[in-house]
Amino acid sequence: MSRVIHFEIPAEDPGRAANFYKQVFKWEIQKWEHGDYWLVSTGPEDDPGINGAIYPKEQGSTVRDVIEVDSYLEFSEKIESNGGKMLTDKMSIPGMGFNGLFKDTEGNVFGIIEITMIYIRKHFDAPVEDVWEAWTDPEHVKEWLAPKNYTANVVKMDLQEGGSYLNSMKSSEGEEVWSTGVYREVVPNEKIVSTDSFADSDGNVVPANHYGMTGDWPMELIVTVTFTEDENGTLFTLEHQGFPDHKMSAMAEVGWMESLDKLEDHLKKSK
């Protein structure tokens, strides 16, 4: 079932509107790096409710809700075939997915969004230093960097900005997948940003169809991980951007969750 996950508020002056909502409701609001669009957080991630945005009024004059869908193409066709009307072409949101606007049978305007980015928040009952070591020491990484029924046979890491990595994951049936990337940002015990590409065993970047993947894959994706100390251990976040569609990102998210569960078990055994 598709749910409303986002709202959009039109404003003559988005900065003025942002200040209004900050002062009145204590919302956290910051300008998006890709344009005149202000991202709104209405409360903690774990609390009920949705977040939204403020946008210039020349892009629309009504408050809009945005509905998450598994496939932009599928739902745009459903909207048209059931008496609605798509108002925009499919639009790309850098790093996040695709969206568009439609009008329902009663003239109401909504948005739909197909999210292709993976975003994971996970708490580890271990100090930041231990989680960082488990993420950056190849001997530790071999113990967890693979989903269920896979093992990480090769883990090579040159953990510095401009350095690269090369990993191999092998299934219980013998299927082997290699990946490589370059570290763009490394802040010890805080943050790592790297590219992520399919590779051959020599570390050469190969297209996704080398491993039978379908879809319009880019040659590299972006992975950002953060490590934040909290009173009970470490808050870990992961963003994986660049998937061609939600179906592929959903499959990859399952793999990441299984790997992170293995990391959690590894941290407990290492105490």
C-alpha angles and dihedrals in degrees: 000000000000117000137197104254105163143030132206125208119199118222138182087214111022092191091054091047091049090054091049094054092043092054098041103038102016090236117167108239130178134168115256114243093228101059151321094321124116118211116219126204111191097186148328118326092244096052122092116262139064136266127227148167146251118234137181115275093232085072091056141326105223134075106257133201119212122217121206115229134183094227127022092201095050095049096042087056091048091051093052095043092052097052101273127115132227108229098190140032119252106289126202121230105203110249094351112066142260134313144174143170129251139180119226126218090274096052096257117143120225137164130231124204133191106202114210098170122096116223120179130177117190135169120221120197091224137086118272091247092058094047090047091051092048089051097045107033109087093214090055093042092056088063096061115010098106135067125247113308091016131098130202104233098170126035118169119171133179095185104199134096105283092018122118141219136211123198135178126201120191126194126221086254091057099257109146127201124187127202135184140179148161126252109238098176132015122181108172114243090358119058147357126189118186142159119247124208139162111253145180124243091273092057096254114146112247131184120262092251087067084080095037096263116154128209137058098302121180117229090246137026128196126241122192121183127180133192120204126179116232132174093269102039131288133345107210126192131187129192120186113185135184107052114149095230145354094263092062095043091049091054091048091048090057088053092049092049091051091049092048090051087055089049090053091052090047092053091051092051091048094057 
